[in-house]
């Protein structure tokens, strides 16, 4: 089904989606992942001390 949907979409939309995905992946690999101690830290309310 996914293959059918992909063949029916406009190539421009697919190219934009692929480009955004590549840029986001490169950002994660080269910027966020090496700095995981100081970037993209997700905390829950119970993790924070009062």
CHARMM internal coordinates of N, CA and C (Angstrom, degrees):
IC EDIT
DIST 1 N 1 CA 1.4445
DIST 1 CA 1 C 1.5286
ANGL 1 N 1 CA 1 C 110.11
DIST 1 C 2 N 1.3219
ANGL 1 CA 1 C 2 N 116.13
DIHE 1 N 1 CA 1 C 2 N -42.64
DIST 2 N 2 CA 1.4708
ANGL 1 C 2 N 2 CA 119.16
DIHE 1 CA 1 C 2 N 2 CA 179.34
DIST 2 CA 2 C 1.5244
ANGL 2 N 2 CA 2 C 110.94
DIHE 1 C 2 N 2 CA 2 C -61.06
DIST 2 C 3 N 1.3201
ANGL 2 CA 2 C 3 N 116.55
DIHE 2 N 2 CA 2 C 3 N -41.25
DIST 3 N 3 CA 1.4595
ANGL 2 C 3 N 3 CA 120.20
DIHE 2 CA 2 C 3 N 3 CA 177.60
DIST 3 CA 3 C 1.5161
ANGL 3 N 3 CA 3 C 112.25
DIHE 2 C 3 N 3 CA 3 C -59.94
DIST 3 C 4 N 1.3195
ANGL 3 CA 3 C 4 N 116.91
DIHE 3 N 3 CA 3 C 4 N -40.78
DIST 4 N 4 CA 1.4625
ANGL 3 C 4 N 4 CA 121.01
DIHE 3 CA 3 C 4 N 4 CA 177.99
DIST 4 CA 4 C 1.5252
ANGL 4 N 4 CA 4 C 110.80
DIHE 3 C 4 N 4 CA 4 C -63.67
DIST 4 C 5 N 1.3192
ANGL 4 CA 4 C 5 N 115.91
DIHE 4 N 4 CA 4 C 5 N -45.42
DIST 5 N 5 CA 1.4717
ANGL 4 C 5 N 5 CA 119.87
DIHE 4 CA 4 C 5 N 5 CA -179.70
DIST 5 CA 5 C 1.5270
ANGL 5 N 5 CA 5 C 110.16
DIHE 4 C 5 N 5 CA 5 C -61.58
DIST 5 C 6 N 1.3329
ANGL 5 CA 5 C 6 N 116.92
DIHE 5 N 5 CA 5 C 6 N -43.59
DIST 6 N 6 CA 1.4676
ANGL 5 C 6 N 6 CA 120.01
DIHE 5 CA 5 C 6 N 6 CA -179.69
DIST 6 CA 6 C 1.5254
ANGL 6 N 6 CA 6 C 112.28
DIHE 5 C 6 N 6 CA 6 C -63.58
DIST 6 C 7 N 1.3229
ANGL 6 CA 6 C 7 N 117.29
DIHE 6 N 6 CA 6 C 7 N -33.07
DIST 7 N 7 CA 1.4668
ANGL 6 C 7 N 7 CA 119.13
DIHE 6 CA 6 C 7 N 7 CA 178.74
DIST 7 CA 7 C 1.5221
ANGL 7 N 7 CA 7 C 112.01
DIHE 6 C 7 N 7 CA 7 C -74.51
DIST 7 C 8 N 1.3230
ANGL 7 CA 7 C 8 N 117.85
DIHE 7 N 7 CA 7 C 8 N -19.54
DIST 8 N 8 CA 1.4629
ANGL 7 C 8 N 8 CA 120.98
DIHE 7 CA 7 C 8 N 8 CA -178.15
DIST 8 CA 8 C 1.5240
ANGL 8 N 8 CA 8 C 113.27
DIHE 7 C 8 N 8 CA 8 C -92.32
DIST 8 C 9 N 1.3231
ANGL 8 CA 8 C 9 N 117.75
DIHE 8 N 8 CA 8 C 9 N -13.00
DIST 9 N 9 CA 1.4588
ANGL 8 C 9 N 9 CA 120.91
DIHE 8 CA 8 C 9 N 9 CA -178.07
DIST 9 CA 9 C 1.5269
ANGL 9 N 9 CA 9 C 111.34
DIHE 8 C 9 N 9 CA 9 C -80.30
DIST 9 C 10 N 1.3123
ANGL 9 CA 9 C 10 N 114.70
DIHE 9 N 9 CA 9 C 10 N 157.29
DIST 10 N 10 CA 1.4507
ANGL 9 C 10 N 10 CA 121.88
DIHE 9 CA 9 C 10 N 10 CA 176.75
DIST 10 CA 10 C 1.5269
ANGL 10 N 10 CA 10 C 109.58
DIHE 9 C 10 N 10 CA 10 C -69.15
DIST 10 C 11 N 1.3203
ANGL 10 CA 10 C 11 N 117.75
DIHE 10 N 10 CA 10 C 11 N 136.41
DIST 11 N 11 CA 1.4665
ANGL 10 C 11 N 11 CA 121.37
DIHE 10 CA 10 C 11 N 11 CA -178.20
DIST 11 CA 11 C 1.5269
ANGL 11 N 11 CA 11 C 112.52
DIHE 10 C 11 N 11 CA 11 C -62.85
DIST 11 C 12 N 1.3151
ANGL 11 CA 11 C 12 N 117.55
DIHE 11 N 11 CA 11 C 12 N -30.84
DIST 12 N 12 CA 1.4664
ANGL 11 C 12 N 12 CA 120.51
DIHE 11 CA 11 C 12 N 12 CA 178.59
DIST 12 CA 12 C 1.5265
ANGL 12 N 12 CA 12 C 110.52
DIHE 11 C 12 N 12 CA 12 C -64.25
DIST 12 C 13 N 1.3124
ANGL 12 CA 12 C 13 N 116.78
DIHE 12 N 12 CA 12 C 13 N -43.23
DIST 13 N 13 CA 1.4689
ANGL 12 C 13 N 13 CA 120.77
DIHE 12 CA 12 C 13 N 13 CA 178.59
DIST 13 CA 13 C 1.5248
ANGL 13 N 13 CA 13 C 110.62
DIHE 12 C 13 N 13 CA 13 C -64.20
DIST 13 C 14 N 1.3126
ANGL 13 CA 13 C 14 N 117.47
DIHE 13 N 13 CA 13 C 14 N -41.39
DIST 14 N 14 CA 1.4599
ANGL 13 C 14 N 14 CA 120.74
DIHE 13 CA 13 C 14 N 14 CA 178.50
DIST 14 CA 14 C 1.5258
ANGL 14 N 14 CA 14 C 111.48
DIHE 13 C 14 N 14 CA 14 C -65.08
DIST 14 C 15 N 1.3269
ANGL 14 CA 14 C 15 N 116.99
DIHE 14 N 14 CA 14 C 15 N -38.99
DIST 15 N 15 CA 1.4584
ANGL 14 C 15 N 15 CA 120.87
DIHE 14 CA 14 C 15 N 15 CA 179.43
DIST 15 CA 15 C 1.5280
ANGL 15 N 15 CA 15 C 110.94
DIHE 14 C 15 N 15 CA 15 C -65.75
DIST 15 C 16 N 1.3278
ANGL 15 CA 15 C 16 N 117.69
DIHE 15 N 15 CA 15 C 16 N -42.24
DIST 16 N 16 CA 1.4691
ANGL 15 C 16 N 16 CA 121.17
DIHE 15 CA 15 C 16 N 16 CA 177.05
DIST 16 CA 16 C 1.5227
ANGL 16 N 16 CA 16 C 110.74
DIHE 15 C 16 N 16 CA 16 C -62.32
DIST 16 C 17 N 1.3149
ANGL 16 CA 16 C 17 N 116.55
DIHE 16 N 16 CA 16 C 17 N -44.59
DIST 17 N 17 CA 1.4578
ANGL 16 C 17 N 17 CA 120.95
DIHE 16 CA 16 C 17 N 17 CA -179.77
DIST 17 CA 17 C 1.5217
ANGL 17 N 17 CA 17 C 110.71
DIHE 16 C 17 N 17 CA 17 C -63.33
DIST 17 C 18 N 1.3121
ANGL 17 CA 17 C 18 N 117.15
DIHE 17 N 17 CA 17 C 18 N -44.26
DIST 18 N 18 CA 1.4655
ANGL 17 C 18 N 18 CA 120.87
DIHE 17 CA 17 C 18 N 18 CA 178.61
DIST 18 CA 18 C 1.5291
ANGL 18 N 18 CA 18 C 110.80
DIHE 17 C 18 N 18 CA 18 C -63.55
DIST 18 C 19 N 1.3246
ANGL 18 CA 18 C 19 N 117.34
DIHE 18 N 18 CA 18 C 19 N -42.18
DIST 19 N 19 CA 1.4575
ANGL 18 C 19 N 19 CA 121.17
DIHE 18 CA 18 C 19 N 19 CA 179.25
DIST 19 CA 19 C 1.5226
ANGL 19 N 19 CA 19 C 112.86
DIHE 18 C 19 N 19 CA 19 C -62.63
DIST 19 C 20 N 1.3130
ANGL 19 CA 19 C 20 N 115.95
DIHE 19 N 19 CA 19 C 20 N -44.72
DIST 20 N 20 CA 1.4704
ANGL 19 C 20 N 20 CA 120.40
DIHE 19 CA 19 C 20 N 20 CA 179.13
DIST 20 CA 20 C 1.5303
ANGL 20 N 20 CA 20 C 110.25
DIHE 19 C 20 N 20 CA 20 C -64.17
DIST 20 C 21 N 1.3261
ANGL 20 CA 20 C 21 N 116.62
DIHE 20 N 20 CA 20 C 21 N -40.29
DIST 21 N 21 CA 1.4645
ANGL 20 C 21 N 21 CA 120.81
DIHE 20 CA 20 C 21 N 21 CA 179.01
DIST 21 CA 21 C 1.5243
ANGL 21 N 21 CA 21 C 111.20
DIHE 20 C 21 N 21 CA 21 C -64.84
DIST 21 C 22 N 1.3148
ANGL 21 CA 21 C 22 N 117.65
DIHE 21 N 21 CA 21 C 22 N -40.82
DIST 22 N 22 CA 1.4675
ANGL 21 C 22 N 22 CA 121.33
DIHE 21 CA 21 C 22 N 22 CA 178.84
DIST 22 CA 22 C 1.5213
ANGL 22 N 22 CA 22 C 110.45
DIHE 21 C 22 N 22 CA 22 C -65.73
DIST 22 C 23 N 1.3166
ANGL 22 CA 22 C 23 N 118.21
DIHE 22 N 22 CA 22 C 23 N -45.52
DIST 23 N 23 CA 1.4643
ANGL 22 C 23 N 23 CA 121.61
DIHE 22 CA 22 C 23 N 23 CA 179.98
DIST 23 CA 23 C 1.5296
ANGL 23 N 23 CA 23 C 110.42
DIHE 22 C 23 N 23 CA 23 C -62.69
DIST 23 C 24 N 1.3137
ANGL 23 CA 23 C 24 N 118.04
DIHE 23 N 23 CA 23 C 24 N -43.78
DIST 24 N 24 CA 1.4654
ANGL 23 C 24 N 24 CA 121.55
DIHE 23 CA 23 C 24 N 24 CA 179.14
DIST 24 CA 24 C 1.5232
ANGL 24 N 24 CA 24 C 110.92
DIHE 23 C 24 N 24 CA 24 C -64.11
DIST 24 C 25 N 1.3167
ANGL 24 CA 24 C 25 N 117.10
DIHE 24 N 24 CA 24 C 25 N -40.08
DIST 25 N 25 CA 1.4678
ANGL 24 C 25 N 25 CA 120.60
DIHE 24 CA 24 C 25 N 25 CA 178.71
DIST 25 CA 25 C 1.5190
ANGL 25 N 25 CA 25 C 111.53
DIHE 24 C 25 N 25 CA 25 C -65.75
DIST 25 C 26 N 1.3144
ANGL 25 CA 25 C 26 N 117.23
DIHE 25 N 25 CA 25 C 26 N -42.91
DIST 26 N 26 CA 1.4689
ANGL 25 C 26 N 26 CA 120.64
DIHE 25 CA 25 C 26 N 26 CA 177.93
DIST 26 CA 26 C 1.5299
ANGL 26 N 26 CA 26 C 111.22
DIHE 25 C 26 N 26 CA 26 C -63.98
DIST 26 C 27 N 1.3175
ANGL 26 CA 26 C 27 N 117.08
DIHE 26 N 26 CA 26 C 27 N -39.20
DIST 27 N 27 CA 1.4606
ANGL 26 C 27 N 27 CA 121.81
DIHE 26 CA 26 C 27 N 27 CA 177.08
DIST 27 CA 27 C 1.5321
ANGL 27 N 27 CA 27 C 110.47
DIHE 26 C 27 N 27 CA 27 C -60.54
DIST 27 C 28 N 1.3260
ANGL 27 CA 27 C 28 N 115.92
DIHE 27 N 27 CA 27 C 28 N -42.73
DIST 28 N 28 CA 1.4624
ANGL 27 C 28 N 28 CA 119.85
DIHE 27 CA 27 C 28 N 28 CA 179.45
DIST 28 CA 28 C 1.5302
ANGL 28 N 28 CA 28 C 111.02
DIHE 27 C 28 N 28 CA 28 C -67.61
DIST 28 C 29 N 1.3348
ANGL 28 CA 28 C 29 N 116.97
DIHE 28 N 28 CA 28 C 29 N -45.14
DIST 29 N 29 CA 1.4628
ANGL 28 C 29 N 29 CA 120.51
DIHE 28 CA 28 C 29 N 29 CA -176.12
DIST 29 CA 29 C 1.5269
ANGL 29 N 29 CA 29 C 111.92
DIHE 28 C 29 N 29 CA 29 C -67.21
DIST 29 C 30 N 1.3334
ANGL 29 CA 29 C 30 N 117.29
DIHE 29 N 29 CA 29 C 30 N -44.02
DIST 30 N 30 CA 1.4591
ANGL 29 C 30 N 30 CA 119.64
DIHE 29 CA 29 C 30 N 30 CA -172.08
DIST 30 CA 30 C 1.5228
ANGL 30 N 30 CA 30 C 114.90
DIHE 29 C 30 N 30 CA 30 C -96.39
DIST 30 C 31 N 1.3307
ANGL 30 CA 30 C 31 N 118.79
DIHE 30 N 30 CA 30 C 31 N -16.18
DIST 31 N 31 CA 1.4696
ANGL 30 C 31 N 31 CA 119.52
DIHE 30 CA 30 C 31 N 31 CA -179.28
DIST 31 CA 31 C 1.5248
ANGL 31 N 31 CA 31 C 112.61
DIHE 30 C 31 N 31 CA 31 C -117.96
DIST 31 C 32 N 1.3211
ANGL 31 CA 31 C 32 N 117.22
DIHE 31 N 31 CA 31 C 32 N -55.74
DIST 32 N 32 CA 1.4632
ANGL 31 C 32 N 32 CA 119.46
DIHE 31 CA 31 C 32 N 32 CA -174.45
DIST 32 CA 32 C 1.5288
ANGL 32 N 32 CA 32 C 113.24
DIHE 31 C 32 N 32 CA 32 C -73.18
DIST 32 C 33 N 1.3084
ANGL 32 CA 32 C 33 N 117.65
DIHE 32 N 32 CA 32 C 33 N -44.71
DIST 33 N 33 CA 1.4571
ANGL 32 C 33 N 33 CA 120.04
DIHE 32 CA 32 C 33 N 33 CA -175.37
DIST 33 CA 33 C 1.5300
ANGL 33 N 33 CA 33 C 112.86
DIHE 32 C 33 N 33 CA 33 C -62.96
DIST 33 C 34 N 1.3359
ANGL 33 CA 33 C 34 N 120.34
DIHE 33 N 33 CA 33 C 34 N -44.77
DIST 34 N 34 CA 1.4620
ANGL 33 C 34 N 34 CA 119.11
DIHE 33 CA 33 C 34 N 34 CA 178.30
DIST 34 CA 34 C 1.5340
ANGL 34 N 34 CA 34 C 113.37
DIHE 33 C 34 N 34 CA 34 C -66.91
DIST 34 C 35 N 1.3009
ANGL 34 CA 34 C 35 N 118.27
DIHE 34 N 34 CA 34 C 35 N -20.24
DIST 35 N 35 CA 1.4641
ANGL 34 C 35 N 35 CA 122.42
DIHE 34 CA 34 C 35 N 35 CA -177.58
DIST 35 CA 35 C 1.5262
ANGL 35 N 35 CA 35 C 111.40
DIHE 34 C 35 N 35 CA 35 C -111.28
DIST 35 C 36 N 1.3212
ANGL 35 CA 35 C 36 N 117.28
DIHE 35 N 35 CA 35 C 36 N 34.38
DIST 36 N 36 CA 1.4557
ANGL 35 C 36 N 36 CA 119.78
DIHE 35 CA 35 C 36 N 36 CA -173.28
DIST 36 CA 36 C 1.5221
ANGL 36 N 36 CA 36 C 113.95
DIHE 35 C 36 N 36 CA 36 C -67.23
DIST 36 C 37 N 1.3301
ANGL 36 CA 36 C 37 N 118.60
DIHE 36 N 36 CA 36 C 37 N -14.34
DIST 37 N 37 CA 1.4630
ANGL 36 C 37 N 37 CA 120.47
DIHE 36 CA 36 C 37 N 37 CA 176.31
DIST 37 CA 37 C 1.5239
ANGL 37 N 37 CA 37 C 112.39
DIHE 36 C 37 N 37 CA 37 C -76.92
DIST 37 C 38 N 1.3365
ANGL 37 CA 37 C 38 N 116.74
DIHE 37 N 37 CA 37 C 38 N -23.79
DIST 38 N 38 CA 1.4591
ANGL 37 C 38 N 38 CA 119.34
DIHE 37 CA 37 C 38 N 38 CA -175.80
DIST 38 CA 38 C 1.5308
ANGL 38 N 38 CA 38 C 114.20
DIHE 37 C 38 N 38 CA 38 C -122.69
DIST 38 C 39 N 1.3108
ANGL 38 CA 38 C 39 N 118.12
DIHE 38 N 38 CA 38 C 39 N -8.67
DIST 39 N 39 CA 1.4649
ANGL 38 C 39 N 39 CA 121.51
DIHE 38 CA 38 C 39 N 39 CA -178.86
DIST 39 CA 39 C 1.5196
ANGL 39 N 39 CA 39 C 110.41
DIHE 38 C 39 N 39 CA 39 C -123.72
DIST 39 C 40 N 1.3131
ANGL 39 CA 39 C 40 N 114.98
DIHE 39 N 39 CA 39 C 40 N 151.81
DIST 40 N 40 CA 1.4530
ANGL 39 C 40 N 40 CA 123.10
DIHE 39 CA 39 C 40 N 40 CA 174.86
DIST 40 CA 40 C 1.5312
ANGL 40 N 40 CA 40 C 110.83
DIHE 39 C 40 N 40 CA 40 C 56.17
DIST 40 C 41 N 1.3157
ANGL 40 CA 40 C 41 N 115.58
DIHE 40 N 40 CA 40 C 41 N 45.94
DIST 41 N 41 CA 1.4562
ANGL 40 C 41 N 41 CA 121.71
DIHE 40 CA 40 C 41 N 41 CA 177.90
DIST 41 CA 41 C 1.5232
ANGL 41 N 41 CA 41 C 107.69
DIHE 40 C 41 N 41 CA 41 C -92.25
DIST 41 C 42 N 1.3033
ANGL 41 CA 41 C 42 N 115.87
DIHE 41 N 41 CA 41 C 42 N 119.25
DIST 42 N 42 CA 1.4546
ANGL 41 C 42 N 42 CA 121.12
DIHE 41 CA 41 C 42 N 42 CA -178.77
DIST 42 CA 42 C 1.5273
ANGL 42 N 42 CA 42 C 107.78
DIHE 41 C 42 N 42 CA 42 C -102.18
DIST 42 C 43 N 1.3193
ANGL 42 CA 42 C 43 N 116.10
DIHE 42 N 42 CA 42 C 43 N 123.52
DIST 43 N 43 CA 1.4554
ANGL 42 C 43 N 43 CA 120.38
DIHE 42 CA 42 C 43 N 43 CA 178.49
DIST 43 CA 43 C 1.5141
ANGL 43 N 43 CA 43 C 109.78
DIHE 42 C 43 N 43 CA 43 C -120.03
DIST 43 C 44 N 1.3037
ANGL 43 CA 43 C 44 N 114.62
DIHE 43 N 43 CA 43 C 44 N 147.57
DIST 44 N 44 CA 1.4545
ANGL 43 C 44 N 44 CA 121.10
DIHE 43 CA 43 C 44 N 44 CA 175.64
DIST 44 CA 44 C 1.5186
ANGL 44 N 44 CA 44 C 107.97
DIHE 43 C 44 N 44 CA 44 C -101.53
DIST 44 C 45 N 1.3205
ANGL 44 CA 44 C 45 N 118.10
DIHE 44 N 44 CA 44 C 45 N 155.48
DIST 45 N 45 CA 1.4744
ANGL 44 C 45 N 45 CA 119.37
DIHE 44 CA 44 C 45 N 45 CA -178.23
DIST 45 CA 45 C 1.5278
ANGL 45 N 45 CA 45 C 113.95
DIHE 44 C 45 N 45 CA 45 C -53.48
DIST 45 C 46 N 1.3332
ANGL 45 CA 45 C 46 N 118.15
DIHE 45 N 45 CA 45 C 46 N -36.15
DIST 46 N 46 CA 1.4596
ANGL 45 C 46 N 46 CA 119.15
DIHE 45 CA 45 C 46 N 46 CA -179.75
DIST 46 CA 46 C 1.5330
ANGL 46 N 46 CA 46 C 113.11
DIHE 45 C 46 N 46 CA 46 C -73.14
DIST 46 C 47 N 1.3611
ANGL 46 CA 46 C 47 N 116.62
DIHE 46 N 46 CA 46 C 47 N -14.57
DIST 47 N 47 CA 1.4652
ANGL 46 C 47 N 47 CA 120.16
DIHE 46 CA 46 C 47 N 47 CA 177.03
DIST 47 CA 47 C 1.5202
ANGL 47 N 47 CA 47 C 112.10
DIHE 46 C 47 N 47 CA 47 C -78.00
DIST 47 C 48 N 1.3209
ANGL 47 CA 47 C 48 N 116.82
DIHE 47 N 47 CA 47 C 48 N -23.75
DIST 48 N 48 CA 1.4625
ANGL 47 C 48 N 48 CA 120.74
DIHE 47 CA 47 C 48 N 48 CA -176.97
DIST 48 CA 48 C 1.5314
ANGL 48 N 48 CA 48 C 109.55
DIHE 47 C 48 N 48 CA 48 C -81.73
DIST 48 C 49 N 1.3238
ANGL 48 CA 48 C 49 N 114.03
DIHE 48 N 48 CA 48 C 49 N 137.09
DIST 49 N 49 CA 1.4564
ANGL 48 C 49 N 49 CA 118.02
DIHE 48 CA 48 C 49 N 49 CA 179.56
DIST 49 CA 49 C 1.5317
ANGL 49 N 49 CA 49 C 109.35
DIHE 48 C 49 N 49 CA 49 C -93.61
DIST 49 C 50 N 1.3235
ANGL 49 CA 49 C 50 N 115.68
DIHE 49 N 49 CA 49 C 50 N 142.82
DIST 50 N 50 CA 1.4745
ANGL 49 C 50 N 50 CA 120.36
DIHE 49 CA 49 C 50 N 50 CA -178.65
DIST 50 CA 50 C 1.4945
ANGL 50 N 50 CA 50 C 110.94
DIHE 49 C 50 N 50 CA 50 C -86.84
END
COOR INIT
IC SEED 1 N 1 CA 1 C
IC BUILD
